[in-house]
Amino acid sequence: MRGEVISVDSFSGDGLITDEDGGRYTFAASSTRAALRIGDKVDFVGTDGVATDIIALSSQPSAAAAGGLGYAQPRTGTGAYDFAWAMFQFEGRLRRSHFWISWGILFVAGFVLGLIPIIGSIIGIALIYPQIAVQVKRLHDMGRSGWWVVAPFVANIALLVVFFITMFGNFAMNAQALENEDPAAMMAMFGSMGGIVLLFFVINLGWLLWIGIVDSKPGRNKYGPNPKNPVDDTANTFA
C-alpha cells in the first residue's frame, strides 16, 4: 500500500505513516531502506498498525542533490563549516573536523562566560543545547543513535551521587577523627573522593575522544549522506 510519512523521530529515525485511507502505521528505522523525512511518499506493507518493507517513492536525483534527500545538511552545501546548522540542528551528520571546530567554540565560550559572575553562569547553561546538538550529529555520522548522548550524562549523575554518598559517609563514620584533623582519616576521605573525581575526568575525556576521533561511517546511512562529500554520495544513490 501507499502512504505519506507524517512523523519522524530525529534521534531514532522511527516514525509514523498515514495511508491513503487515513489509517496510521508506526515504523522503525530498520524497516526503511533509506532515512525518511516528513512528507515523503512511500510504499509499504502494513500489518496490525505497523509498517514494514518501506520504500520511498521519491526518486529525483536533482532534488536529492540539492536537498540531501530531505536530510538536514549544512546550508553551505559545499562542505564548509556552517555555524548555525552545526550548533542548533539535531538532524543530519557532522564530520570530525566540524565537531572539533564546534567543540572549540563552545569551550572558549564556556571559559569566557565562566569569568562573568552569576550572569555568565546562567547564560552558560544555554550552551548545553548546542553541546548536545553537536554530539548527536557526530553520533549520527558514526552510524549510531543520537540517544547515545545520554550515556555520559547518566554516568556523571551517578558519579555525583556516589561522590556525595562517599563524602557524607566519611563524615558520619569518622566525624571525631576528622574533627581532630587525623591525617589517616583525612587521607582516606580525600583519597576516595579524589578517585571519583579522577574517574569523572577519565569517562568524559574518553567520551570526547571517542566521538571526536572515530571516522564517519562510509557512504550514506539512515541519518543522511556522508558529510565529507554529500552531493557525490547522493548522486551515487541514483547511479
N, C-alpha and C positions, 0 to 999 in steps of 0.2 A: 504494500500500500504506500501511498504518498502523503507527505505532510510537511510541516514547517517547524523549525526549531524556535521555541518561544522563550527558552531559558537555558543558560549555560553557566555553571559554576566556574569562576575564573581560577580557582585553586585546583580542583579535581578534574575538571573537564566533563563532569556528569551534567545532565540537564533534562529538559522536558520537551516533548514534541507533541504537536496537535495535528490530528489527521484531517482530511477533507470534510469529515462529518462532525468535527468538533470534539472528537474523543482525544484524551490525553494519555501519553505514554512516557514513562521515565526511561532514561537510558544512561548507561555507564560509558565512560570514555573508552573502555576496552572494546565496546561494541561498534566503534566507528573506525573507518579506515583512515580518516584524517580528522583533525580537530575541527569542531563545528562552531559556528557563531550564530547569534540570534538573527532570525530572518532567513537562514539557509533553507532551501527547498531540498527535501530528502526523500529517498525511497527506503522503506524498512519493513521488517517483519514484526508485527505487533501481536503479543500474546499476554493476556491477563494484565494489561496495563503496562507491559514492559516492551520496549523497542530493542530489537537486535538486528544484526546484519545491516547496519545503516550505511547508505551510500549517498553522498552529497551529489545533487544533480547539476550544480553549477560547474561549468567547465570552460570558462572563457579565459584563455591564457593572459590576455592583456589586462583584464581586470585583476587577475591574481597577482601579476607582477606589480601593478600599481598599488594594490591594497593589501598585499600579503595574504591573499585568500581569506581575508577577514580577520587575520591575526593582528593583534596590536603590535605595531612596529614603529621605530623612530620616525618622526615626521620628516627628517632629512632625506631618508630613502637612499642615502649614499654610503651608509656605514659610519658616518661621522657621529660623534657623541651628541646626543640630544638631552640636555639637562632636564627639561620639564618631563619628558617621557620617562627617563631613567628614574627620576625621583618620585613621581606621582602615579605611575601606571603599574597595575598589578598583572596585567596580561602580557603575554609575549615572552621573549627570551633576551637575556642580557649577556653579552660576551665578557670574558675575563678582564680585558683591558678597561672596558667601560665600568665594570664592577669596581675596580681599584680606583678609577677616577672618582666615582661616586663616593666610595668609602673615604678617600682623601678629603673630599669637600666636606662631608659630614663630620669627619674627625676634627678638621680645623674649625668648623662652625661650632661644634660642641665645646672645643677648647676655649674659643673666644667668649662664648656665652657663659662658660663656667667662671670667667673672670668678672662677670657682672652680678653683683649680689641680688638675690631674690628674683628680680625680673628675668635675669638670664637663665636661672634655673627653671622658671615657669615656661619661658619660651623654648628652652632646651627639650622639654617634654614633647613638644611638637615634632622634634627630629625622629621620634620613634616611628612615625608614619613612613617617611622616606627610607628609613633603615630597613623596615620590613619589606617595602615595595622592591627595593634593590635586591634583597636576598631572595625574595620569591621568584623574581625573573631569572636570577642566576641559577636557582634550583631547577626552574623550567628548562634552562639551557642545558643542564646536566641530565635532563630527562626524568626528573623527579618531581613529585607533587610539591606545590608550594606549602602544604601543611607541615612539611619538614621543618619549617622555620620556627614552629612551636617548640621543637626539641631543646634548644639552648635556654629558652625562657623557663621551661619546666625544670631543667637542670639547675638553673640559677636560683629559682624559688626554693627548690628542695635544699640546696646548699645553704641558703639564707636561713631556712628553718633549722637545719642541723647546727648552724653556727650559733644561733641564739639558744638552742637547747643545750649545746655544749657549754656556752658561757654561763648561763644561769645554773646549770648542773654543777659546774665547778665552784661557783659561788656558794651554792647550797651545801655541798659536801665538804668544802674546805674554807668555810667562812672565817673560822678562827685563825687558821694558818695564813690566809690572805690578809686578814686584818693586821696580823703581826709581821706581814711582809716576809713570810717564809720563802726563801729562794726556791726550794724544791716545789712548793705549791704553785708559785707564780710561774715557774718554768713549765710545769705540767699544763697549766691553763693556757698560757700563750703558745705553747708548742702545739696543742691540739687545735686551737683556733687558727694558728698560722698554717697548719696543714690544710685546713678547709679553704683558707684564702688562696693558697697555692693551687689547690685543685680547681678553684673557681677560674683562675687565670689560665690554667692548662686547658680546661674544657673550652673556654671562649676563644683562646688562641687557636686551638685545634679546629674549632668550627670555622673560624675566619679563614684559615689556611686551606681547609677542605673545599669550601665553596669558592675560594678565590684562585685556587691552583688547578683543580680538576678541569680538564678541557671540555669544550662543547660536545654534545652528542652529535656525531656526524649526520649530515643531511637534515631532513625535516623530521620533527617529532610532533606529538599531538598538541604542543604549545606554539608551534609555528615553524617557519623556515630557519635554517641556520643563520644567526645574526652576522656571521663573518661575510656571507655573500647571499643575502636573502633573495635577490632578484634572480640570480642564476639558479639557485636552489628551487625557486618556484617554477622557473622555466623548465627545468629538468622533469618536473612532475608531469608536464604535458608533452614531453618529447616522444 
